Amino acid sequence: MNVTKGGLALFSANSCTAYTELARKISERLGVEPGKVQVYQEANRETRVQIQESVRGKDVFIIQTVSNKQCKMRKRGSIVSKLLASMMCKAGLTHLITMDLHQKEIQGFFNIPVDNLRASPFLLQYIQEEIPDYRNAVIVAKSPASAKRAQSFAERLRLGIAVIHGEVQDAESDLVDGRHSPPTVKNAAAIHPSLEIPMAIPKEKPPITVVGDVGGRIAIIVDDIIDDVDSFLAAADTLKERGAYKIYVMATHGLLSSDAPRLIEESAIDEVVVTNTIPHEIQKLQCHKIKTVDISMILSEAIRRIHNGESMSYLFRNIGMDD
């Protein structure tokens, strides 16, 4: 066992209460005080970070989330990099390992392996405990690209699977600017006297179809991120037309930017379930259909195991969940 004698230090990269809520829950579970840090903006809008304690000889963990699509990686990364720079220059940090939980390569951190596939343990547990009659549900992939994720949920829960295939047809208003029209040639002879140019035919999108039976069933759409909700709304309408009597959307990261809460509230979707990797309390005030699953338990346990040099694979193999 490789335990750092200096202990561990837990920091949040933002001073705003909404951003530090997840870090606060994790620190409570670990029984440590949150690291003392001040993050602020100067008059010229330059972000400043001040570490107000020594981290020499400690394992340092930084919890950073993002509230909406406007706060891109560039801005988020800037705060984190300044936090780390302050530690290295003034607080005694000597070694550094970083990871971004929103990068595709590390999305699996929130997943457990199921027959070489992956499914979110937090969302699986929610389905089992919070959805009445979930045995009458079918797991839905809103596109063929997400079928593998849906299959992992379905196999873990021993449920059926459905895949939505095709695209929404363009509305009449989408065609008026001519972007979907084929190029026209008024005078082919102007190009070459002997050249005949055939009439170009615009490519038609295949209509939406559902592979799998959802009639009289609960439809559960699964994905990793829900931000712009147009594709989810179109999928929900299609499932409702095919006879699904209740529709859930499950996603690990709930960005829910712009007018997503209003659109969900007015849609055929009955409930959207996301984890608290990203704060969305404002969105929940605008839409009663948004529910949150707390993941501070598994994150705090992961931090504890890393700090104590214990097995991470054991953690994900032994998540408490009824089969």
Secondary structure as UniProt FT lines:
FT   TURN            5..6
FT   STRAND          8..12
FT   HELIX           17..30
FT   STRAND          37..41
FT   TURN            43..44
FT   STRAND          47..51
FT   TURN            56..57
FT   STRAND          59..63
FT   TURN            69..70
FT   HELIX           73..86
FT   HELIX           87..91
FT   TURN            101..102
FT   HELIX           104..110
FT   STRAND          112..114
FT   TURN            115..116
FT   STRAND          117..119
FT   HELIX           121..130
FT   TURN            132..133
FT   HELIX           134..136
FT   STRAND          137..141
FT   HELIX           144..146
FT   HELIX           147..157
FT   STRAND          160..165
FT   HELIX           172..174
FT   TURN            176..177
FT   TURN            179..180
FT   HELIX           188..190
FT   TURN            193..194
FT   STRAND          209..211
FT   TURN            215..216
FT   STRAND          218..226
FT   HELIX           230..241
FT   TURN            242..243
FT   STRAND          246..254
FT   TURN            258..259
FT   HELIX           260..265
FT   STRAND          271..275
FT   TURN            276..277
FT   HELIX           281..286
FT   TURN            288..289
FT   STRAND          290..293
FT   HELIX           296..308
FT   HELIX           312..317
//
